[in-house]
């Protein structure tokens, strides 16, 4: 059954999902913040800045008028950078209804409040939107591949399995496979904190350390993600899934990963400011690093890789010095969770 959908954010992921949803027969409106960008995309049927090789079907309505895009839709897809979610939600609230489903694909944790994107959306939009109708669509997914019709698999997570299954049914296609999960906290922590680890993996690449170091960063990074997630109430099993190890692997290893790229350039000696100035897209992991470090301290969770990335990004520590400190830490057992948490979840 066709659904009326507003895709709010015309970056690479918003554009790719608009194309995918339109191909699935849905009535899709793609909202771009800048009027000139919306006009150019509507005229030329492609997004030259973020997804230049993908044709946008004529059936996708493109506008910069937020009221026109949002009013009367059954589903809103929030596809802006995570730090812009609150401001967008505040603008959207006058058009929200109690029947609306809101899905976020923004991955990050708000710096000021340490809230995930669904928590930010719930704080602003609920009421009238019921909290159990606010979910996410996360997983190992590059917009360039989905837009080109390459197989992609993600997770729809919402507090209500009924709502998660509704999201699943809307987004499923021959090239986009969707699983459901009601562990929203775990899905969001896995999908957000992996960007911090991708920066670390990129730094390792930039320095030239090789596959041994990369494998260790991915594995020990997963341990950090799971420790924090479980301390925050997530299920340990979630981190073995698509938004745990799946998202972590693709983001740490792919040449399409903007977070890995940012880390690689810093590992080669560039400053954070210089790298960000050169990038057209937002590397969510930079802001997320500050939030994750603050959460680790709030929950008293040991996250040495996160601490090292923070020190490099914000305190000016040299990547090679940070690695040396990680390698010479006191000897440890290979514990994935603190013993007290292992007892609680066993």
C-alpha positions in Angstrom: 0.0 0.0 0.0 1.4 3.4 -1.0 2.3 5.7 1.9 2.7 9.5 1.8 6.2 10.3 3.0 8.2 13.5 3.6 12.0 12.9 3.4 13.3 15.8 5.4 16.9 16.4 4.3 18.4 16.2 0.8 21.8 15.0 1.6 23.2 11.7 0.3 21.1 9.4 2.5 17.9 11.4 2.3 18.2 11.4 -1.5 19.0 7.7 -1.8 16.0 6.8 0.4 13.7 9.1 -1.5 14.7 7.3 -4.7 14.2 3.9 -3.1 10.9 4.7 -1.5 9.6 6.2 -4.8 10.6 3.0 -6.6 8.5 1.1 -4.1 5.4 3.0 -5.2 5.2 5.5 -2.3 4.2 9.2 -2.7 7.5 10.9 -1.7 8.3 14.5 -1.1 12.0 15.4 -0.7 12.6 18.6 1.3 15.9 20.6 0.8 16.8 23.4 3.2 18.1 25.7 0.5 15.7 26.9 -2.2 18.3 27.0 -4.9 19.3 23.4 -4.2 15.7 22.3 -4.4 15.1 24.2 -7.6 18.2 22.7 -9.2 17.3 19.1 -8.2 13.7 19.5 -9.4 14.9 20.8 -12.7 17.9 18.5 -13.3 16.7 15.4 -11.4 19.9 14.7 -9.6 21.8 15.9 -6.5 25.2 17.1 -7.8 26.6 17.9 -4.3 25.8 14.7 -2.5 24.8 11.9 -4.9 25.7 13.1 -8.4 25.5 9.8 -10.2 21.9 8.9 -9.2 18.8 10.0 -11.2 15.9 11.2 -9.0 12.6 10.0 -10.5 10.1 12.5 -11.7 7.6 11.0 -9.2 9.7 12.4 -6.3 8.3 15.9 -5.5 11.2 18.3 -4.5 10.6 21.5 -2.5 12.2 23.8 0.0 8.8 24.7 1.6 8.8 22.8 4.9 5.1 23.2 5.5 4.2 21.9 2.0 6.6 18.9 2.5 5.4 17.9 6.0 1.6 18.6 6.0 -0.7 15.6 5.6 2.0 13.0 5.4 1.8 9.6 7.1 5.5 9.3 7.7 8.4 11.8 8.2 11.9 10.6 7.5 14.4 12.8 9.4 17.6 12.8 7.3 19.5 15.9 8.5 22.8 15.7 10.4 22.1 14.8 14.0 23.0 18.2 15.4 20.3 19.8 13.3 17.5 17.4 14.4 16.2 19.5 17.3 15.9 22.7 15.3 14.1 20.9 12.5 11.7 19.1 14.9 10.8 22.5 16.4 9.9 23.8 13.0 8.0 20.7 12.2 5.9 20.5 15.3 3.0 22.6 14.1 2.4 20.0 11.3 2.6 16.9 13.6 -0.4 14.6 14.3 -1.1 11.7 16.6 -1.2 9.3 13.6 2.2 10.3 12.3 5.2 7.9 12.3 8.6 9.6 12.5 11.7 7.8 11.5 15.3 9.1 12.0 18.3 8.1 9.9 20.5 10.7 11.7 23.2 9.0 13.7 24.6 10.9 16.6 24.1 12.0 20.2 23.2 15.6 21.0 26.2 17.4 22.7 24.3 19.6 25.1 21.8 17.0 26.4 23.5 13.6 25.6 20.1 12.5 24.1 19.9 10.2 21.1 17.9 11.4 18.0 14.7 9.6 19.0 14.9 11.1 22.4 15.3 14.6 20.9 12.4 14.0 18.6 10.3 12.6 21.4 11.1 15.6 23.6 10.0 18.0 20.9 7.2 16.2 19.0 5.5 14.1 21.7 2.7 15.1 22.1 1.0 15.0 19.6 3.2 12.2 18.2 3.1 9.2 20.5 6.6 8.2 21.7 6.2 4.6 20.4 5.7 6.0 16.9 9.2 7.5 16.8 11.9 5.1 15.5 15.1 4.8 13.6 16.4 3.1 10.4 20.0 2.2 11.0 22.5 -0.3 9.7 25.6 -0.8 7.5 24.5 1.4 4.6 26.2 3.8 2.2 23.9 6.0 0.3 25.9 5.7 -2.9 25.3 1.9 -3.0 21.6 2.0 -2.1 21.0 4.7 -4.7 22.7 2.6 -7.3 20.5 -0.3 -6.5 23.1 -2.4 -4.7 21.8 -4.8 -1.9 21.6 -3.1 1.5 20.3 -4.4 4.8 19.2 -2.3 7.8 17.2 -2.4 11.0 14.0 -0.6 11.8 13.8 0.0 15.5 10.9 1.4 17.5 9.6 1.0 21.1 6.6 -0.8 19.6 7.2 -3.9 17.4 4.0 -3.0 15.6 5.4 0.3 14.6 8.8 -1.2 13.7 7.0 -3.7 11.4 5.1 -0.9 9.8 8.4 0.9 9.1 9.8 -2.4 7.8 6.9 -2.8 5.4 7.2 0.7 4.0 11.0 0.6 3.4 11.4 -3.0 2.2 12.3 -3.5 -1.4 14.2 -5.8 -3.7 17.4 -4.0 -2.9 16.7 -2.8 0.7 16.1 -5.6 3.3 14.8 -4.4 6.7 14.8 -6.3 10.0 12.9 -5.2 13.1 14.1 -4.6 16.7 12.5 -2.9 19.7 15.8 -2.2 21.4 15.9 1.4 20.2 18.6 2.4 22.7 20.9 -0.4 21.6 20.4 0.3 17.9 21.0 4.0 18.4 24.1 3.6 20.5 25.6 1.1 18.1 24.8 3.2 15.1 26.2 6.4 16.6 29.3 5.3 18.6 30.7 3.3 15.6 31.5 6.7 14.0 33.9 7.4 16.8 35.6 4.1 16.1 35.7 4.8 12.4 37.6 7.9 13.0 40.1 5.9 15.0 40.3 3.3 12.3 41.0 6.0 9.7 43.7 7.5 11.9 45.3 4.1 11.9 45.1 3.9 8.1 46.6 7.4 7.8 49.6 6.6 10.0 50.1 3.4 8.0 49.7 0.8 10.8 48.1 -1.9 8.7 45.6 -4.7 9.1 46.6 -5.9 12.6 45.9 -2.5 14.2 42.7 -2.1 12.2 41.3 -5.5 13.4 42.2 -4.7 17.0 40.5 -1.3 16.8 37.3 -2.8 15.4 37.2 -5.5 18.0 38.1 -3.4 21.0 35.9 -0.6 19.7 33.0 -3.1 19.7 33.8 -3.9 23.3 33.5 -0.2 24.2 30.3 0.3 22.3 28.7 -2.7 24.0 29.9 -1.7 27.5 28.3 1.7 27.1 25.1 0.5 25.6 24.5 -2.1 28.2 25.2 0.4 31.0 22.5 2.6 29.4 19.9 -0.3 29.3 20.5 -1.8 25.9 20.5 -5.6 25.2 24.0 -7.1 24.7 22.7 -9.1 21.7 21.8 -6.0 19.7 25.5 -5.3 19.3 26.1 -8.6 17.5 23.6 -7.4 14.8 23.5 -5.1 11.9 23.7 -1.9 13.9 26.5 -3.3 16.0 29.2 -5.2 14.4 27.7 -4.8 10.9 27.6 -1.0 11.0 31.0 -0.9 12.7 32.8 -3.0 10.1 31.4 -1.1 7.1 32.2 2.3 8.6 35.7 1.4 9.7 36.8 -0.3 6.5 35.0 1.4 3.6 36.4 4.1 1.3 32.9 5.6 1.3 33.0 6.3 5.0 33.3 10.0 5.7 34.3 9.4 9.4 37.0 6.9 8.4 38.2 9.4 5.8 38.4 12.3 8.3 40.4 10.1 10.6 42.8 9.1 7.8 43.5 12.7 6.9 44.2 13.5 10.5 46.5 10.5 10.8 48.4 11.9 7.8 49.0 15.1 9.8 46.2 17.4 8.8 44.3 19.4 11.5 40.7 18.7 12.3 39.7 22.2 11.1 41.5 21.8 7.8 39.9 18.4 7.1 36.4 19.5 7.9 36.8 22.6 5.7 37.7 20.4 2.8 34.7 18.0 3.2 31.3 18.6 1.6 29.6 16.1 3.9 29.3 16.1 7.7 31.4 13.6 9.7 29.0 12.8 12.5 31.7 11.2 14.6 33.4 14.4 15.6 30.5 15.8 17.6 29.6 12.2 18.7 33.1 11.8 20.2 32.4 14.6 22.7 29.0 13.2 23.6 30.3 9.6 24.0 33.2 10.7 26.2 30.7 12.5 28.4 28.4 9.5 28.6 31.3 7.2 29.5 32.1 9.4 32.4 28.4 9.7 33.4 28.1 5.9 33.5 31.7 5.3 34.8 32.5 3.1 31.7 36.1 2.6 30.6 36.4 3.7 26.9 40.1 4.2 26.2 39.8 4.4 22.4 37.1 7.0 22.7 39.3 9.0 25.1 42.2 8.8 22.7 40.1 10.0 19.8 38.8 12.9 21.9 42.4 13.9 22.9 43.4 13.9 19.3 40.4 15.8 18.0 40.1 18.4 20.8 43.3 18.5 22.8 45.8 18.4 20.0 47.4 15.1 20.9 49.4 13.4 18.1 47.8 10.2 16.8 51.0 8.2 17.2 51.3 9.3 20.8 47.8 8.3 21.5 48.4 4.8 20.0 51.5 4.4 22.1 49.6 5.2 25.2 46.9 2.7 24.3 49.4 0.0 23.6 51.3 0.5 26.9 48.2 0.5 29.2 48.2 -1.9 32.0 47.6 -5.6 31.1 43.9 -6.6 31.0 41.7 -9.6 30.6 39.6 -9.7 27.5 36.4 -8.7 29.2 33.7 -7.4 26.9 31.5 -6.3 29.8 32.2 -5.4 33.4 31.6 -8.4 35.6 28.7 -6.8 37.4 26.9 -6.3 34.1 27.8 -9.8 32.9 26.0 -11.1 36.0 23.0 -9.0 35.4 22.5 -10.1 31.7 23.5 -13.7 32.0 
